[in-house]
């Protein structure tokens, strides 16, 4: 993926590390938006990759939308609709990526940055991180529906109406992130978690994430029925048979993704 300019991609040991690199604060420019969507779509169809770690370069994860670029991109009829479509599809590209996405929040994740985090599968952060919705201060809205997946009714409205930021330690206390580390320990912790996921059957993790996405808005009865159907499909795979055989033989399974 050498054609990307504001997104760094590094693949090793079945883990793709995606680093937002749009100085000075990793604002979601049109270029970064499109590159992130493209990279995630490519990763979805790259067998070498089993899990993604998404983080930001520098001290900020993503400070939100690129307001200067917004003015440049929205000049005539249809521009706002196209801009809005590109932006929401970027977040859906994270949620719908066929591979699990770990969001390693290294600093402030505001507005669009919060939406990226909320669209990821597993969140960890450093004690310098924070999540916030600053749009009230610039006459905009955005990210609240994504934030509803993370925050309670009252907390979300406080964030939206006042611009209040929830810090890393508080995110951990609320159970929104899996860990809150020092800045130095963040990426090692994220990579260790990614390595654990990468060691599992890639077909099981892929189908498992897909199932969770599908059943999220279903009723209990319909959701569990769908999950049972997917379990039956997974059980027919070569990886499932290998897992059962390895368990019986008390050895580490060797997965092929079939």
N, C-alpha and C positions, 0 to 999 in steps of 0.2 A: 504494500500500500504506500509506495513512494510518491504517489501523486497528491498526497494530503499535505496541507500547509499549516493548518491551525490545530491539527489533531495528531498526536504522536501515537503510533501503534507498535507495540513490541510483543512478539509471540515466542514463548518458550515453555517447554514442559506442558503443552496443551492449554496454556493460560495466555489469553490476549490481554495485555495491559493497554488501556486507552487513556491517554493523558490530554486533557483540555489544555491548549497552549495558545491562548489569544490574549497577549499582554495588553494592559497591565493587570486586569482583574478577571480574565477569562470570560468576558461578556459574551453572550450568545449572538455572535455575528451571523450574517447570512451564510458566510463561508463555513464557519464552524458548525452551524446547524446542518448544512447539507453534507459536510464531511462526516459528521457523526452518524447521520442516517445511512449514508453509503457504507461506512465501515461496518456498522452493525448488520446491515443486509448481507454484506459479503461474508461476515463471520458466521451468519446463520447457515451458510452453505459451504463452510470450510470445515471439513472433517477433522483437521489437525487441532482445531480449537474446541475445547470442551467447556470452558468457563471464561467469563470476562471480568476484569477489574477496571472500574471506571474511577478516575481521580482527576485532580487539577494540578497544573504546574504552579509553583510559587506558593504564596500564603493564602490564596483565595481559591475555592473550588469553582464557583461561578457566581458573579455578582449580579446576574440577571440579564435581561434583554439589552441589546446594544441600541441605546436610544438614539445616538447619532446616526447609526446605520439605518434605524427604523425610518427616520426622516428622509434619508436618501432613497430608500426602497419603496416608500409609499408616496407617490407623486401624482398618480392619476387614477381614473376609474379602474377597478379590478385589482389594484395593487394591494390594498388592505386585505382583501379576500385571499389572494395568493400568499401573502406574508403569513396570515393566520394559519392557512393550511400547512405551509412548510413547517411552522413552529410546532403545531400539535402532532404532526407526523414524526417529528424528531423524538418527541417523548414516547410516542407509541412504538417507535423503532426499538427503544430500550425495553419496554414492556413486552413486546412481541418478538424480540430476539430469540431465536431457537435455543440459545445457550443461556444458562443462568448468569445474571449480572450482579456483581458485588460492587456497591458504591462505597468507595473509601473517601469520606468527606474530610478533606484536609484543612478547610477554612470555611469562610462564609459561603452558604449556598442560598441565594436569595432569588425569589421569583422563579425564573426559568431554572435556576440551579436547584431550587427546592423541588420543582416538578421532575427534574432528572432523577433526583434521589428517590422521590416517591414512586417513580416508574421502575426502579431497580428491584431486584429480588431480596437482597440482603444488604443492610446498611451497617457500617461501622464508621467511627469518626475519631478525630483527635480532640483533645481538650481545647483546641483553638477554633473548633468548628462551631457553626451556628446555622440554624434554619430560620428564614424570615420571609415576609411578604411586604416589601417596601413600596408597593405600587400606590398605596394611598397618598404618598408624598409626591408623586409625579403625575397624578391625575389619571391613573390607569387601574385596571384589574388584571388578574391572571395568576394561575397556579392554585387557586383556592380549592377547586374540585380535586386536584391531585393531592393537596394537603389534607383533605378529608379522609384519605386512606391512612393517615398517620396520626392526626390530632383529634382530640375531643371537641365537641360542639363549642364550649366556652373558650377553650384555648385558641381554637382556630379563629374565632371572631375577634378575640383580643389581638391576635397577630395581624389580621386583615385591617382592623379599624384603627390600630395604633402604630403599626410597624414594629411591634415587639419581636425581638429575636430570641429564639430558644437556644441556649448554649449547649455545647457538647455534653458536659456532665448532667445537665437537666434532661437531655435527650436519652441518655442512658438510664437515668432514674425513672423516666416515663416508659421505658421499654421500647422506645422507637428505634434505637440502634442496639446492635448486639454487643458492642464494646466501645469504650471511650479510652483511647490510649494517649500517650505523649505523641507529639508530631513525629519523633524519630521512630516510634514503634508502630505507626499506623500502617505503612506499606508492608512490613514484615508480617503483621497480623493479617492483613488482607490477603497476602500471598499464601500464607499458611492455610487459611480458610479455603482459598481457591484450589490449593493442592489437594485438600481433602475431597472437594467436589470432583476435581479432575480424576481422582482415583476410582470414582464410581463408574458404573456403566453409562456411557454417554447417551445411549438410547433411552435408558430409564430416566436420567435427569432431564433430557429433552422432552420426553413425553410427560414427565411429571410436571415440569413448568407449564407446558401447554394445558394440561388438565387443570392446574390451579387457576390459570387465566380464565379458562372457560367457565368453571364452576363458581367463580367469585361472586357473580350476580345472580346465580340460580337459587332456587328454593333448596331446603335441606334434602327433600326427597329426590328432586331431579338431579341435584348436584352429586349426591352420593351414588345414584344410579349411573350417572356418567362416569364417575370415578371407578365404579366396579367394572364397567365395560372396558375402560382403559387398562385396568389391572389385568383383565383377561387377555388383552392384546399384548401387554408387556410380558406376560407369562409364557407366551409362545415364542419369544425371541431366543436367539442363541445365547445372548448375554444372561438371560434369566436362568437358562439351563446350566450355564457355566457357574453362576453364583450358587445355585443349589448344590452342584457337584463339589465345588470348592468348600462349601460349608460342611458337607458330609466328610470330605477328605481332610478337613482342618488345614487348609492352605489358602494363600492369597489368590483370589480369582484373577484371571487374565481376560479382560474385556476387549472385544473387537468392534463394538458398536453395531452389531447385527442381531 
